[in-house]
Amino acid sequence: MAYSHASHLESLNQNIAELDGNINVSFEFFPPSSEKMEETLWNSIHRLKTLKPKFVSVTYGANSGERDRTHSIIKEIKEQTGLIAAPHLTCIDASRSELIDIANDYWANGIKDIVALRGDIPPGGGAPEMYASDLVELLKSQHDFDISVAAFPEVHPEAKSAQADLLNLKRKVDAGASRAITQFFFDVESYLRFRDRCVSAGIDVEIIPGILPVSNFKQASRFAKMNNVKIPGWMAQQFEGLDDDPVTRQMVGASHAIDMTRILSREGVKDFHFYTLNRAEHTYALCHTLGVRPK
């Protein structure tokens, strides 16, 4: 690489000094589909819980089997770790009465934080009966949940325009959402411009940046293409020729994520949401480097 190991460490240490650990973190996981993946998930949860995240979330699919796994994992996280566990909940493939039953069950089990999403429409599914703003309103009508919703700095792939997407976020906030968590992004300026536009639109909740630490660039590129996320040319160049060099890939990915977080912190961001992909090592090392230590 173009820089020495010593200069890389010096750069990282300077970032630590600037941040001084003055940030809060949260983590996202997804339901495992095999016994081996379940073991990886729980190892990651127990590793990352020592960092005392503000909350952890678990994703949710549009079918009853995955919904049940999310439900079960959320309860287990709460029981085993005492962390605030926030299940994802979508309004695709579920009736209002089913959603009310799920909400009531969560509340009865002490789960009072939810990430409310519309969900992915299946092929040929047509227009949904409910949107995320409707789900927020429904949840708030049942109990005083603390609700997070999704935001898209680079515009939702299905949105008619950036302004329409922004107005949709405002509807979710007006319905009772406490915060928005962004889709992952790699261009910091896209987040900062979006945050400014949220303020101009009267969206007064925190816009938490979603951070995806990259160690597998090909996988990240697929995710980006699916979600209308721009990959800067300089980032692609940094990973060029590293397909068979996982150690260097991890260093490059960690350096990029640290730089993003440092810049965002300078811009007043104090809360970060990490998409862990159920693996602790990269996220833990990143948080450690940023000054977030076991408490």
Long-range contacts (C-beta under 8 A, 24 or more apart in sequence): 1-248, 1-251, 8-251, 8-255, 11-255, 12-255, 12-258, 12-289, 15-258, 15-259, 15-262, 15-289, 15-290, 16-289, 16-290, 16-291, 18-262, 18-265, 18-266, 19-261, 19-262, 19-265, 19-290, 19-291, 20-291, 21-290, 21-291, 21-292, 21-293, 22-265, 22-270, 22-291, 23-261, 23-265, 23-269, 23-270, 23-271, 23-272, 23-290, 23-291, 23-292, 24-53, 24-54, 24-270, 24-271, 24-272, 25-51, 25-53, 25-54, 25-271, 25-272, 25-273, 25-274, 25-287, 25-292, 26-53, 26-54, 26-55, 26-56, 26-57, 26-208, 26-271, 26-272, 26-273, 26-274, 27-53, 27-56, 27-57, 27-273, 27-274, 27-276, 27-283, 28-56, 28-57, 28-58, 28-59, 28-210, 28-273, 28-274, 28-275, 28-276, 29-56, 29-57, 29-58, 29-59, 29-73, 29-276, 29-278, 30-58, 30-59, 30-277, 30-278, 31-58, 31-59, 31-60, 31-61, 31-66, 31-69, 31-70, 31-73, 32-69, 32-278, 37-278, 40-278, 40-279, 41-73, 41-278, 43-280, 44-276, 44-278, 44-279, 44-280, 45-77, 45-80, 45-81, 45-280, 46-81, 47-280, 47-281, 47-284, 48-276, 48-280, 48-283, 48-284, 48-287, 49-81, 49-83, 50-294, 50-295, 51-284, 51-287, 51-292, 51-293, 51-294, 51-295, 52-294, 52-295, 53-83, 54-84, 54-271, 55-83, 55-84, 55-85, 55-86, 55-113, 56-83, 56-84, 56-85, 56-86, 57-85, 57-86, 57-87, 57-88, 57-115, 57-148, 57-273, 58-85, 58-86, 58-87, 58-88, 59-88, 60-87, 60-88, 60-89, 60-90, 60-117, 60-119, 62-90, 62-92, 62-93, 62-119, 62-120, 62-122, 63-93, 67-94, 67-102, 71-102, 71-105, 71-106, 74-106, 74-111, 75-109, 75-111, 78-109, 78-110, 78-111, 84-113, 85-111, 85-113, 86-111, 86-113, 86-114, 86-115, 86-146, 86-148, 87-111, 87-114, 87-115, 88-114, 88-115, 88-117, 89-114, 89-115, 89-116, 89-117, 89-135, 89-139, 90-117, 90-118, 90-119, 90-120, 90-135, 91-117, 91-118, 91-119, 91-128, 91-129, 91-130, 91-131, 91-132, 91-134, 91-135, 91-138, 92-118, 92-119, 92-120, 92-121, 92-122, 92-125, 92-128, 93-119, 93-122, 96-130, 96-138, 99-135, 99-138, 99-139, 100-138, 100-142, 103-138, 103-139, 103-142, 103-143, 103-145, 104-142, 104-143, 107-142, 107-143, 107-145, 112-143, 112-144, 112-145, 112-146, 113-145, 113-146, 113-147, 113-148, 114-139, 114-145, 114-146, 114-147, 114-148, 115-147, 115-148, 115-149, 115-150, 115-181, 116-147, 116-148, 116-149, 116-172, 116-177, 117-149, 117-150, 131-168, 132-168, 132-172, 133-168, 133-171, 133-172, 133-174, 133-175, 134-175, 136-172, 136-175, 136-176, 136-177, 137-175, 137-176, 139-176, 140-175, 140-176, 146-178, 147-176, 147-177, 147-178, 148-177, 148-178, 148-179, 148-180, 148-181, 148-208, 149-173, 149-177, 149-179, 149-180, 149-181, 150-180, 150-181, 150-182, 150-183, 151-180, 151-181, 151-182, 151-183, 151-194, 151-198, 151-207, 152-182, 152-183, 152-228, 153-182, 153-183, 153-185, 153-190, 153-191, 153-193, 153-194, 154-183, 154-185, 154-187, 154-190, 154-194, 154-228, 154-229, 154-230, 155-228, 156-228, 157-226, 157-227, 157-228, 162-197, 166-197, 166-198, 166-201, 166-203, 167-201, 169-198, 169-201, 169-203, 170-201, 170-202, 170-203, 173-203, 173-204, 173-205, 177-205, 178-205, 179-205, 179-206, 179-207, 179-208, 180-205, 180-206, 180-207, 180-208, 181-208, 181-210, 181-273, 182-207, 182-208, 182-209, 182-210, 182-273, 183-210, 183-227, 183-229, 184-210, 184-211, 184-212, 184-223, 184-227, 184-229, 184-275, 185-209, 185-210, 185-229, 185-230, 186-224, 186-229, 186-230, 186-231, 186-232, 186-235, 186-256, 186-260, 187-230, 187-232, 188-260, 188-263, 188-264, 190-230, 191-264, 192-264, 192-267, 206-271, 208-271, 208-272, 208-273, 209-264, 209-269, 209-272, 209-273, 210-273, 210-274, 210-275, 211-257, 211-260, 211-261, 211-272, 211-273, 211-274, 211-275, 212-274, 212-275, 212-277, 213-253, 213-254, 213-257, 213-274, 213-275, 213-282, 213-283, 213-286, 214-239, 214-249, 214-253, 214-256, 214-257, 215-246, 215-249, 215-250, 215-253, 215-282, 216-249, 217-242, 217-249, 217-253, 218-243, 250-282, 253-282, 254-282, 254-285, 254-286, 254-289, 257-286, 258-286, 258-289, 258-290, 261-286, 261-290
